[in-house]
Amino acid sequence: MSATIGITTNLKEEKMISLSQDNVTAVVNSGGVPIMLPNILEEELIGRMVEQLDGLLVTGGGDIDPTLFGEEPHQNLGSINPARDRFEMLIIQACLEKDIPILAICRGCQILNIAAGGDMYQDIYSQKNGELLQHQQRAPRAHGSHYVDVTPGSRLAKIAGATRYKVNSYHHQAVRAMADGFTAVGTASDGVIEAFESEKHSFVIGAEWHPENMALAGDEYSVRLFDAFIEAARGR
């Protein structure tokens, strides 16, 4: 049985949507049927979208409006798109309410946490104490540049079959305070949260890295993550 997976898209200058093909291919390779989701704000239409989905893939992209979690813009905040933020907040909340499996990647994991009531660092390099790793790697996208340590016994550890492995890294924002019901299950050696999962839902995982890029290069941990996500969506 196939699973219909809604994939969120970038919105450029309010006129054009875009999506990395790696997201689509990773879903297809694991047995899902990908559907690109436009950034609309009509809640009734979003509800009808959700009715058609077996799973939601929340993709990476630009920065997030800090007023969504009660802060004003930090001087190092990058470009934001309020329409995308609003759409993703609404569709994530609708999917959480219906217990639709969610895999959220990079920016996606940040907006997922915010939608559920958590917050984030607008810029880890100026807001997080201590010496940090390079989280905006200067290397090919499929290259694992640093390690993530995963909590033994967590869903993510069971999926990966490992508690330490390398991931790629393309972010300067990161999850800070976890939303109620979410648990951090993966961290970098500098303490940056790299993965979390829901304690209340059948399958909700946020990953700060880009497993869609690594899966296409044959990374076993990334392939297993997409396989588990699609399998969860099939099981609804």
C-alpha positions in Angstrom: 0.0 0.0 0.0 1.4 3.4 -1.0 1.4 6.5 1.3 0.6 10.0 0.2 3.2 12.4 1.6 2.6 16.1 1.6 5.9 18.0 1.2 6.1 21.7 2.2 7.7 24.1 -0.3 9.7 27.3 -0.4 7.9 30.5 -1.3 10.0 33.1 -3.2 8.9 36.7 -3.3 5.3 35.6 -2.8 5.2 34.5 -6.4 7.0 31.2 -6.9 7.1 27.9 -5.0 10.1 25.7 -5.2 11.3 22.3 -3.8 14.6 20.5 -3.8 14.2 17.3 -5.9 16.1 15.4 -3.2 13.0 15.6 -1.0 10.8 14.1 -3.7 13.3 11.4 -4.6 13.9 10.3 -1.0 10.1 9.9 -0.5 9.7 8.0 -3.7 12.6 5.7 -3.0 11.1 4.7 0.3 7.7 4.0 -1.3 5.8 7.2 -0.8 3.7 9.2 -3.2 4.9 12.9 -3.0 2.5 15.8 -3.2 3.9 19.4 -3.3 2.0 21.6 -0.9 1.5 25.3 -1.9 1.7 27.9 0.9 -2.0 28.9 1.3 -3.5 30.5 4.4 -7.2 29.5 4.2 -7.7 27.2 7.1 -10.6 25.4 5.5 -8.5 24.5 2.5 -5.6 23.4 4.7 -8.0 21.1 6.5 -9.0 19.6 3.2 -5.3 19.1 2.3 -4.7 17.3 5.5 -7.6 14.9 4.8 -5.7 13.7 1.8 -2.4 13.0 3.5 -0.9 10.0 5.2 2.3 11.8 6.2 3.8 15.3 6.2 7.4 16.1 5.3 8.4 19.6 6.5 11.4 20.7 4.5 14.3 23.0 5.1 14.7 26.6 3.9 15.1 30.2 5.2 14.8 31.7 8.7 11.7 31.9 10.8 9.8 34.9 12.1 10.8 35.3 15.8 7.5 37.0 16.7 6.0 33.6 16.4 7.6 32.7 19.7 7.5 36.1 21.4 10.8 37.7 20.3 11.8 40.5 18.1 14.4 40.1 15.3 18.0 39.5 16.3 20.6 41.4 14.2 21.8 38.1 12.7 18.3 36.9 11.6 18.2 36.1 7.9 15.4 36.4 5.4 12.0 35.3 6.5 8.8 34.5 4.7 5.7 35.1 6.9 3.3 33.4 4.5 5.3 30.2 4.6 5.7 30.4 8.4 1.9 30.8 8.8 1.0 28.0 6.4 3.4 25.5 8.0 2.3 26.4 11.5 -1.3 25.7 10.5 -0.7 22.4 8.7 1.6 21.1 11.3 -0.9 21.8 14.1 -3.6 20.1 12.0 -1.4 17.0 11.4 -0.5 16.8 15.1 -4.1 16.9 16.1 -4.9 14.1 13.7 -1.8 12.1 14.6 -0.5 12.1 11.0 3.1 11.1 10.9 5.6 14.0 10.5 9.2 14.1 9.5 10.6 17.6 9.9 14.0 18.6 8.5 16.3 21.5 9.5 14.1 24.6 9.3 11.2 22.2 9.4 12.1 20.8 12.8 12.4 24.4 14.1 8.9 25.4 12.9 7.5 22.1 14.1 8.8 22.8 17.6 7.4 26.4 17.5 4.0 25.2 16.2 3.8 22.9 19.3 4.7 25.7 21.7 8.6 25.6 21.9 11.1 28.2 20.7 14.5 28.5 19.0 17.8 30.3 18.8 17.6 33.0 16.1 21.4 32.6 15.7 23.3 30.0 17.6 26.7 31.7 17.1 25.7 34.8 19.0 23.0 33.4 21.4 24.4 30.0 22.6 27.2 29.9 25.0 30.4 28.1 24.4 32.5 27.2 21.4 30.4 25.8 18.6 31.0 23.4 15.7 30.7 24.5 12.1 26.9 24.1 11.6 27.0 25.6 8.1 29.4 23.2 6.4 31.6 24.1 3.5 31.4 20.6 1.9 29.2 18.7 -0.5 25.6 18.5 0.7 25.7 14.7 1.2 28.8 14.8 3.3 28.5 14.1 7.0 30.5 16.8 8.7 29.9 16.2 12.4 28.5 13.5 14.7 25.2 13.4 16.4 24.8 11.4 19.6 21.3 9.8 19.9 19.6 8.7 23.1 19.7 4.9 23.6 16.2 3.4 23.5 14.7 6.4 21.6 12.6 5.9 18.5 15.4 7.5 16.4 18.0 5.2 17.9 15.9 2.1 17.1 15.3 3.3 13.5 19.0 4.0 12.9 20.3 1.0 14.8 23.0 3.2 16.2 23.5 5.9 18.8 26.2 7.8 17.1 26.7 8.7 13.5 27.7 11.6 11.2 25.2 14.1 9.7 25.4 17.0 7.4 24.8 20.5 8.6 23.3 23.7 7.0 21.8 25.9 9.7 22.5 28.9 12.0 19.2 28.6 13.9 18.4 25.7 16.2 15.8 24.4 18.6 16.2 25.9 22.1 13.3 25.1 24.6 11.4 22.0 23.6 7.6 22.1 23.3 5.7 20.1 25.9 5.5 16.5 24.9 8.6 16.6 22.7 11.9 15.2 23.9 15.4 16.0 22.5 17.0 12.7 21.5 20.0 13.8 19.5 22.7 16.4 20.2 26.0 17.5 18.6 29.1 17.5 20.8 28.6 21.3 21.4 25.2 20.7 22.9 23.1 21.9 19.9 19.9 19.9 19.7 20.0 17.9 16.5 16.9 15.7 16.8 13.8 15.3 18.9 10.6 13.2 18.9 7.1 13.3 20.3 6.1 11.4 23.3 2.4 11.7 22.4 2.2 10.8 18.7 2.7 7.7 16.7 5.5 9.2 14.6 6.8 12.7 14.9 10.6 13.3 14.4 12.5 16.5 13.9 16.0 16.3 12.4 18.3 19.4 12.2 20.3 17.9 9.4 19.3 17.1 5.8 18.7 13.3 5.5 17.2 13.8 2.1 20.6 14.7 0.7 22.4 11.9 2.5 19.8 9.3 1.7 20.3 9.8 -2.1 24.1 9.2 -1.5 23.3 5.9 0.1 23.7 6.9 3.8 22.2 4.0 5.7 20.9 6.0 8.6 19.1 8.5 6.4 17.6 5.8 4.3 16.3 4.0 7.4 14.8 7.3 8.6 12.8 7.8 5.4 11.8 4.1 5.3 10.5 4.4 8.9 8.6 7.6 8.1 6.9 6.1 5.0 6.1 2.9 6.9 4.4 4.9 9.7 2.4 6.8 7.1 1.3 3.5 5.5 0.1 2.3 8.9 -2.4 5.0 9.4 
